[in-house]
Amino acid sequence: MNLADALRYLDDHTSYDVTGRIDSPTTDRIARLCEAMGDPQYAAPVIHVTGTNGKGSTVHMISRLLMASGLTVGTYTSPHLERLNERIQRNGEPISDDDLAEHIAAVAQLEVITGTRPSFFEAVTAAAFRWFADIAVDVVVVEVGLLGRWDATNVVNGTVSVVTNIGLDHTEFAGPSLADIAREKAGILRGDGAAIIGETDPELVDIFRSEPHATLLAREIDFDVSDNVLAVGGRLVDLRTPTTVYSEVYIPLHGAHQADNAIVALTAVETFFAAPLADEVVREGFASVEIPARFEVVGVQPLVVLDGAHNPPGADTCAGVFFDDFQPDARRILVIGTLRDPDEMVAAFRVDDFDLVVTCTAPTPRGVPAAVLGDAARRAGCGEVIVLDDPAAAVAEALRRAGDDDAVLVAGSIYVAGAVRPVLQRLCRG
């Protein structure tokens, strides 16, 4: 099986990314596959991360801090931006095409032997665990795909379990309240492990306290950000962990919220080592963090920003960084494609504050049609709206209309971000 064969195999399996549905949530299938492989998910200690927003950034920060500490680190994230390989990394380098094909082929063989038909995500997750065991990493950092309790990644036994925050997302599977979502995410906690809770609502934190755990540390009580100021290309922050205060640490990511992700990541790594980190390790680890499509500046004249914000809380944060940190004072242009309720999303992105909105259809069967999104933008008060189905055509039109002093934000879906990132890099270089 080569990579093309492996991708065809995966495409033949049920995918939430395509259907937006999960039938009979269970970890039984992934558990059977892992058992048939010798339970590779137990081959190395795991830091397991969930949360409504920020979990991807937090996972990358944790991985970089562990790497700066001298460990060989496996990282599993989802979804990918441009290539499936991005989901499975060793020390920041994606799995090779040949290795990915080999491990997907092993899962395909086990499907026949065990009679267990995995979903797309379960097959990729099992392949990732198998590869991490095969290359003998020191530690694996795993991002939950959806919620927590019934997620395929929840066959791991997290030494440290991390919850970044709780927001209203995926309410079709858990809800309708924040407490319901918190209970689902609390399912990744382990009785013999540590829990690092970035959520600050006391009622929600109590839900995590009620789950079995050996140690629980909560933001604003046991750790926090004590200073957080804008810096060139990111933030300059003071981070207070249960053991140490790290002063004036540079985070090369835009948005005040990245400091919250940073303190959660740092506390998780300190807890993993059961010791504070050397100051130079903290600075080196954070300085090396690069996260594509997380408020990524891909052009300067005009300013062009790419972000994968895909739900209302994330959209609100993204818009806040765009308007408050960057303070664009010329024309402001938004290119948006989304999978979510169009009225909620355009409101969260503050479309009435943009001079021009270009809507597109996210390249997935679940994408909201560009015309529907355009109507929502007009209802929200945006005066000029252009509707173009193709994301690449949408960003090209936005750049054609933008002057050197204007600012362009491209956001609304990781699918849009992945589709247009190479287009933007080419156009902005030109």
C-alpha positions in Angstrom: 0.0 0.0 0.0 1.4 3.4 -1.0 0.2 6.8 0.3 -2.5 7.1 -2.4 -3.8 3.7 -1.6 -3.8 4.6 2.1 -5.8 7.8 1.5 -8.3 5.9 -0.6 -8.7 3.3 2.2 -9.3 6.1 4.7 -11.8 7.9 2.4 -13.8 4.7 2.3 -14.5 5.0 6.0 -16.9 7.1 7.9 -15.6 10.5 8.7 -17.0 13.2 11.0 -15.2 15.7 8.9 -17.5 14.8 6.0 -20.7 13.8 7.6 -20.8 15.9 10.8 -22.3 12.9 12.6 -21.0 10.3 15.1 -23.1 7.2 15.3 -23.1 5.3 18.6 -20.1 7.0 20.3 -17.8 4.4 21.7 -14.1 3.6 22.2 -14.7 -0.1 21.7 -13.6 -0.2 18.1 -10.3 1.7 18.7 -9.7 -0.4 21.8 -10.0 -3.7 19.8 -7.7 -2.4 17.1 -5.1 -1.3 19.7 -5.3 -4.6 21.6 -4.7 -6.5 18.3 -1.5 -4.3 17.9 -0.3 -5.0 21.4 -1.7 -1.8 22.9 0.9 0.7 21.4 -0.9 3.6 23.2 0.7 2.5 26.4 4.3 2.4 25.0 5.1 5.9 26.2 3.7 8.3 28.8 1.0 10.6 27.4 -0.1 14.2 28.0 -3.7 14.3 26.8 -5.3 17.6 25.9 -8.9 18.7 25.4 -10.9 21.9 25.4 -13.2 24.0 23.3 -10.6 26.3 22.0 -6.8 26.6 22.3 -6.1 22.9 22.5 -4.1 22.8 19.3 -1.9 25.7 20.3 -1.5 24.2 23.8 -0.5 20.9 22.3 2.2 22.5 20.2 3.5 24.5 23.1 3.7 21.4 25.3 5.6 19.5 22.6 8.1 22.3 22.2 8.7 22.6 25.9 9.3 18.8 26.1 11.6 19.0 23.1 13.6 21.9 24.7 13.9 19.6 27.7 15.7 17.0 25.6 13.0 14.5 25.0 11.9 12.8 21.8 8.3 13.8 21.4 5.4 12.3 19.5 2.6 14.7 18.7 -0.9 13.8 17.5 -3.3 16.6 16.4 -6.4 17.0 14.3 -7.6 18.1 11.9 -4.7 18.7 9.5 -4.3 21.9 7.5 -2.9 20.8 4.1 -1.7 17.2 4.4 -2.8 14.3 6.6 0.9 13.7 7.6 0.7 16.9 9.7 -1.4 15.1 12.3 1.4 12.7 13.3 4.7 14.2 14.2 8.1 13.3 15.8 9.9 16.3 17.2 7.9 18.7 15.0 8.5 16.8 11.8 5.5 15.1 10.1 5.5 11.4 9.5 6.8 10.4 6.0 4.5 9.3 3.2 6.0 5.8 3.3 5.7 5.4 7.1 2.1 6.8 7.0 1.2 4.3 4.3 2.8 1.4 6.2 0.9 2.1 9.4 -2.4 2.7 7.7 -1.9 -0.6 5.8 -1.4 -2.4 9.2 -4.7 -1.0 10.4 -6.4 -2.1 7.2 -5.1 -5.6 7.7 -6.3 -5.6 11.3 -9.8 -4.5 10.1 -10.0 -7.8 8.2 -8.5 -10.0 10.9 -10.6 -8.5 13.8 -13.7 -7.8 11.8 -13.6 -4.3 13.3 -14.4 -1.5 10.9 -12.9 1.8 12.2 -13.9 5.3 11.3 -11.5 7.5 9.5 -10.4 9.1 12.7 -10.1 5.8 14.6 -7.9 4.4 11.8 -5.5 7.4 11.8 -5.4 7.4 15.6 -4.5 3.7 15.7 -1.8 4.2 13.0 -0.4 7.1 15.0 -0.1 5.1 18.2 1.6 2.2 16.3 4.1 4.6 14.7 5.0 6.3 18.0 5.6 2.8 19.6 7.6 1.8 16.6 10.0 4.8 16.7 10.1 4.7 20.5 9.4 8.3 21.5 9.9 9.4 25.1 6.5 11.0 25.5 3.3 11.5 23.3 1.2 14.7 23.4 -2.3 13.8 22.2 -5.0 16.3 21.2 -8.6 15.1 21.6 -10.6 15.1 18.4 -14.1 15.7 19.8 -15.1 16.4 23.4 -13.3 13.7 25.3 -15.1 10.8 27.0 -15.9 8.9 23.8 -13.1 10.2 21.6 -10.9 7.7 19.9 -7.9 9.1 21.7 -9.3 8.3 25.1 -7.9 4.8 25.0 -4.6 6.4 26.3 -3.9 6.5 30.0 -2.9 10.2 30.4 -0.1 10.8 32.9 -1.3 14.5 32.7 -4.7 15.4 31.4 -5.3 19.0 30.3 -8.5 21.0 29.7 -7.9 24.4 28.1 -11.4 25.8 28.5 -15.1 25.1 28.1 -17.3 26.8 25.5 -20.5 26.0 23.7 -19.4 23.9 20.8 -20.5 20.4 19.5 -23.8 20.8 21.3 -25.2 18.3 18.9 -23.3 15.7 20.9 -23.1 17.2 24.4 -25.3 19.9 25.8 -27.1 22.1 25.9 -25.2 23.6 28.8 -21.6 24.3 29.5 -21.8 21.8 32.4 -22.8 19.1 30.0 -19.8 19.8 27.8 -17.5 19.9 30.8 -18.7 16.5 32.0 -17.8 15.0 28.5 -14.4 16.6 28.5 -13.8 15.5 32.1 -13.9 11.9 30.8 -10.2 12.1 29.9 -9.1 12.5 33.5 -7.5 9.4 35.1 -7.6 8.4 38.8 -3.8 8.0 38.9 -3.0 11.1 36.8 -2.8 14.8 37.2 -5.4 17.2 35.8 -4.5 20.7 34.6 -7.6 22.8 34.3 -7.5 26.1 32.3 -11.2 26.8 32.7 -11.9 29.3 35.5 -15.6 29.1 36.1 -15.9 27.7 39.6 -19.0 25.6 38.9 -17.3 24.0 35.9 -14.0 23.4 37.7 -16.0 21.6 40.4 -17.1 19.2 37.7 -13.5 18.3 37.0 -12.8 18.0 40.7 -15.6 15.4 41.0 -13.8 13.1 38.5 -11.2 10.7 39.7 -7.7 12.2 39.7 -4.5 12.1 41.8 -3.8 15.9 41.5 -5.8 18.8 40.2 -4.4 22.2 39.5 -6.7 25.1 38.4 -5.9 28.4 36.6 -6.3 31.5 38.8 -5.8 29.3 41.9 -2.7 27.2 41.4 -1.2 28.9 38.3 -1.9 32.0 36.2 -0.7 34.7 33.9 0.5 37.7 36.0 1.4 40.0 33.1 0.6 39.9 29.4 1.6 42.7 27.0 1.7 43.2 23.3 5.1 42.7 21.7 6.5 42.7 18.2 5.2 39.5 16.6 3.6 38.1 19.7 3.2 38.6 23.5 5.6 39.2 26.4 4.2 37.4 29.5 4.9 36.6 33.1 3.9 33.1 33.9 3.2 31.9 37.5 3.2 28.1 37.9 2.8 26.3 41.3 6.6 26.3 41.7 8.0 29.3 39.9 7.5 32.7 38.3 8.9 33.0 34.8 9.2 36.7 33.9 9.1 38.3 30.4 8.8 35.2 28.4 8.3 35.8 24.7 5.4 34.0 23.0 5.7 34.4 19.2 1.9 34.1 18.7 -0.7 36.9 18.3 -3.5 37.4 20.8 -3.7 37.8 24.5 -5.4 34.4 24.8 -2.1 32.7 23.8 -0.8 33.6 27.2 -3.6 31.5 28.8 -2.6 28.6 26.5 1.1 29.1 27.5 0.5 28.9 31.2 -1.6 25.8 30.9 1.1 24.2 28.7 3.9 25.2 31.0 2.1 23.9 34.1 1.3 20.6 32.3 5.0 20.1 31.5 6.1 21.1 35.0 3.6 18.6 36.4 4.8 15.9 34.0 8.4 16.3 35.3 7.2 17.0 38.8 9.8 19.8 38.9 10.2 23.4 37.6 11.8 23.9 34.2 15.1 25.7 33.7 14.5 29.3 32.6 16.4 28.7 29.3 14.3 25.7 28.5 11.1 27.7 28.9 12.4 30.5 26.7 13.7 28.2 24.1 10.6 26.1 24.0 8.2 29.0 23.6 10.4 30.8 21.2 10.3 27.8 18.8 6.5 27.6 18.6 5.1 28.0 15.1 1.5 27.2 14.4 0.2 27.7 10.9 -3.3 29.3 10.5 -3.4 30.5 14.2 -3.6 34.2 13.5 -0.7 33.7 11.0 0.5 36.8 9.2 1.1 35.7 5.6 1.4 39.2 4.0 2.4 42.7 5.1 1.4 45.1 2.3 -1.5 44.7 2.5 -1.6 43.0 5.9 -3.0 39.5 5.4 -3.9 37.3 8.3 -5.0 33.7 8.2 -6.8 32.0 11.1 -8.6 28.7 11.5 -11.2 30.0 14.0 -14.2 27.8 13.4 -16.7 28.4 16.2 -18.3 31.5 17.7 -16.0 31.8 20.8 -12.9 31.3 18.5 -14.3 33.8 16.0 -14.9 36.4 18.7 -11.3 35.9 19.9 -10.0 36.2 16.4 -11.9 39.4 15.7 -10.7 40.8 18.9 -7.1 40.3 18.1 -7.6 41.7 14.6 -9.3 44.9 15.7 -7.7 45.4 19.1 -4.1 44.3 18.7 -3.6 45.2 15.0 -5.9 48.2 15.0 -6.2 48.4 11.2 -7.1 52.0 10.3 -7.5 51.6 6.5 -10.0 49.4 4.7 -10.8 46.1 6.5 -11.7 43.1 4.4 -12.9 39.7 5.7 -12.9 36.5 3.7 -15.1 33.9 5.4 -16.2 30.4 4.9 -17.7 28.3 7.7 -19.4 25.1 8.7 -21.4 26.7 11.5 -24.6 28.7 11.9 -24.0 31.6 9.5 -25.7 34.2 11.6 -23.8 33.3 14.8 -20.5 33.2 12.9 -20.8 36.5 11.1 -21.9 38.2 14.4 -18.9 36.7 16.2 -16.5 38.0 13.5 -18.1 41.5 13.7 -18.8 41.7 10.0 -20.4 45.1 10.4 -17.0 46.5 11.3 -15.5 45.4 8.0 -15.6 47.5 4.8 -15.9 44.5 2.6 -16.9 40.8 3.2 -16.1 38.1 0.7 -17.9 34.9 1.4 -16.9 31.5 0.1 -18.0 27.9 0.6 -15.7 25.8 2.8 -14.4 22.8 0.8 -16.2 20.1 2.7 -19.7 18.6 2.3 -20.6 20.4 5.6 -19.6 23.9 4.3 -22.3 26.6 4.5 -23.0 27.8 0.9 -21.3 31.1 0.1 -24.6 32.7 -0.9 -26.2 31.7 2.5 -23.3 33.2 4.3 -23.5 36.3 2.2 -27.1 36.8 3.1 -26.2 36.5 6.8 -23.4 39.1 6.4 -25.9 41.5 4.9 -28.4 40.9 7.7 -25.7 41.7 10.1 -25.1 45.1 8.6 -22.2 44.7 6.2 -22.6 47.1 3.4 -20.5 45.4 0.7 -20.6 41.7 0.3 -19.1 39.6 -2.6 -20.1 35.9 -2.9 -17.6 33.5 -4.5 -18.0 29.8 -3.9 -14.3 28.9 -4.5 -12.0 29.9 -1.5 -9.0 30.5 -3.7 -11.1 32.9 -5.9 -12.3 34.6 -2.8 -8.9 35.4 -1.4 -7.7 36.5 -4.9 -10.6 38.9 -5.2 -9.9 40.3 -1.7 -6.2 40.9 -2.5 -7.1 42.4 -5.8 -9.3 45.0 -4.0 -6.9 45.6 -1.1 -4.5 48.5 -1.2 -1.1 48.4 0.5 -2.5 50.0 3.7 -5.5 47.8 4.0 -6.0 44.7 6.2 -7.4 41.3 5.1 -8.6 38.6 7.5 -9.2 35.1 6.2 -11.0 32.9 8.7 -14.1 30.8 9.6 -12.9 27.2 9.0 -9.7 25.1 9.1 -10.9 23.8 5.7 -10.8 27.3 4.2 -7.4 28.0 5.8 -5.9 24.8 4.4 -7.3 25.4 0.9 -6.1 29.0 0.7 -2.8 29.0 2.6 -0.6 28.0 -0.4 -2.5 30.5 -2.6 -1.9 33.3 -0.1 1.7 32.5 0.2 2.1 32.6 -3.5 0.1 35.8 -4.0 1.6 37.6 -1.0 5.1 36.8 -2.1 4.3 38.1 -5.6 
